[in-house]
Amino acid sequence: MFNPWDNGSKAYRITLLTGTGLILLGIVLALIGGGVQVQPLQWVAIGLIGLGLVTHLAAQVLRARDAQRRHRQARQAGR
């Protein structure tokens, strides 16, 4: 079975974890900002969540690029 984590490049893994961490930090800050009603903290949280989503999307692009490269190499090896 294909496991993208085991077969993914180091750049993919780092980008994926960075995006996930940013989203988590944004959620925590949003909860804190909502609890103490500090609007600037809520805006920072929204920014972090957005940046995390963009970073996570970039990781998926890296994963697709790596898969295409592996597929192309397998085709060339099969000739």
JOLINWO-V262475 format. One line per field, one symbol per residue. phi: phi as a letter, one per 30 degrees, with the letter a starting at -180 (. if undefined). psi: psi as a letter, one per 40 degrees, with the letter a starting at -180 (. if undefined). burial: 1 if it has 16 or more other C-alpha atoms within 10 Angstrom, else 0. Layout:
phi=???
psi=???
burial=???
This chain:
phi=.dcdddcddddddddddddddddddddddddddddchcdeddddddddddddddddddddddddddddddddddddddd
psi=ihhdddeiiddddddddddddddddddddddddddefhddddddddddddddddddddddddddddddddddddddde.
burial=0000000100011011111111111110110010000000110011011111101101100110011000000000000
